[in-house]
């Protein structure tokens, strides 16, 4: 079915620039598997959060001053003097956490249902690129209020680059624009923090383009075989996503309006002071698993390599996973391993927030080793030895077979 | 077998969490709760307490601690009239200028001014306080974990040092300060201020009142935030209900 504009003006534009047809194809008729669960809502929620962050961020930038002497007070000016400035800032600060919550769920959904496997390898890669860009953006954004954690977080993380042999120190000075984190650092972080979200928008467009080329995965992991298996995106998934969005916004609102500083650190309400180091320098919660991996290695360079390696190995996932079955629903052993892996990531997050002392060091190392063992050893092996459950003939057959026992989906 | 591994690792994780919490609890000092009226979903600032707290701040704390982010005009939030705010502001003098002839001049404060800081800079503050720097209090309850309970506990936590603690020169024992040695001497003593509403000015009462005032100073938009939040969430609940009904209707032709 192709797009035939009825309105003369739309048709005039369409003949010269087929943008309406493109949007119609992408948002309206896009054939989607009919069995997507609510785990598939998190992609569109991530898109919504990106827009929320950009809109609130642009307005915040109108009131913020990127200077070491004024950044902290300009944020308080937003909180106290700008009309609804507190709302904008709390939306933006909590929005970052919400964006990561949604994206982490989106990634774990991809891991569970094998969404990274052929033909979606590039789609997966683009997603990981978005994730990396998000981390860079969030890190630089956290520096902007110029509180104690901003300053010391920036110092610790930029200092990681000094682990690079020979040129490390030069690279760090180059990143700082000086010999310590200072005004040039703040200025460039502000500039890049404003730039990167638009780069993310670009990669998101590629991500969706790639998605619409290979089509959405689904809880069975089966390809769409005939018309019975798919439904148009609109109105079925637009309305389903809208319901998911409303529920998610309630969750967001609880933090935004009733615990706006819960996910922040009290030290960031103390103006940055290069002469006073906080007792425990901790990054925002969404970096904690990687921070735990970094600190699990006694060697600085080793820790940095392992931390970046933790994301690098995700790029190789489509080739590490030897199973030709996508969905964990039909992979009894992988399904168990998946949940152990989730538990391992939760453990890493917990350890990342604790001081590196006593048992925390040991547990951090065990969890780090398991992270890599899961991806580099268990995943390839399991694919070779696991005996998958019988697959349904098609998505449609699976949906019909499920109807009497709808609880199964809830468990999956 | 794998199921066992899963449940084992889950159990390990859960017990570790409890272990960690238990350890954290034994490390951290348990704070006194001020039983605040500003807590909870519907909590609002206790105006009378905050007004008394302003008096405590001005007569006791302001000697050493600034409140540089708070403008006098915002005191109307606490129930002061415009005239009262003008009078409060006028009690401090501010350096302004330059005037037409290029000279700086002193003038009484206006509602648009912010609370004056007692020291010109950090060095002068340290010089007057035996090397310690009294922090600005504008954000103090947000800059400490459980800030309101912390400030209240700290102000009422002075006492004789236990025998096993060797106090450093010029330091004071405080049960709630990290490390228990604080440079600030006990700031409050009974009847340090005289409340115009007749409330007895006990140390506990003054500590409570000034904490309410400082909590407001750190988060002046809290009431507006909670108020809007309630409406937003009620709206979203209805919206979610409508979307759910529409979703059921739209999908009904598939099932």
Interface residues (C-beta under 8 A of the other chain):
Chain A: X34 X73 X76 X79 X80 X81 X86 X87 X90 X231 X235 X236 X239 X240 X242 X243 X245 X246 X247 X249 X250 X253 X254 X256 X257 X258 X260 X261 X266 X267 X269 X270 X279 X333 X336 X337 X339 X340 X343 X344 X346 X347 X350 X354 X359 X360 X363 X403
Chain B: X2 X3 X5 X6 X9 X10 X13 X16 X17 X19 X20 X41 X69 X70 X71 X74 X135 X138 X139 X142 X143 X144 X145 X147 X178 X218 X220 X221 X224 X225 X226 X228 X229 X230 X232 X233 X236 X237 X239 X240 X243 X244 X246 X247 X250 X251 X254 X255
